[in-house]
């Protein structure tokens, strides 16, 4: 499957080292989750009206923990779900020839968790603690899991 230009830009940004990784929210003072990076990339390319909050301590911080509050980003990327959830079981990921670093992290969490057994970008970022580079690998290798066919 051929990725769209925006999807490629998002994956490139995840690999770039430009963004610091955090968990639990799209963005906080420490950095971004993988979906937060998607928001910033989409905004650079399409001037998306992102939902942000400002306070005495923070300025222009992305609002939310998934793309429910950033629907235009989800639409532009063609993501099937606001959390990057799929209908594919983690076991399918483990069956394939994936890098050992990803395999090890997935096995450890699956053995000690009652997380849903479907592959999900938010979980790969927050619970499995995959690096942005590892998440980029999963997106590049399995785009059909995450993106609508008509956008890939």
Buried (B, 14 or more C-beta within 10 A) or exposed (E): EEBBEBBBBBBEBBBEEEBEBBBEBBBBEEBBBBBBBBBBBBBEEEEBEBBBEEEEEEEEBBBBBBBEBBEBBBBBBBBBBBBBBBEBEBEEBEEEEBBEEBBEBBEEBBEEEEBEEBBBBBBBBBBBEBBBBBBBBBBBBBBEBBBEEEBB
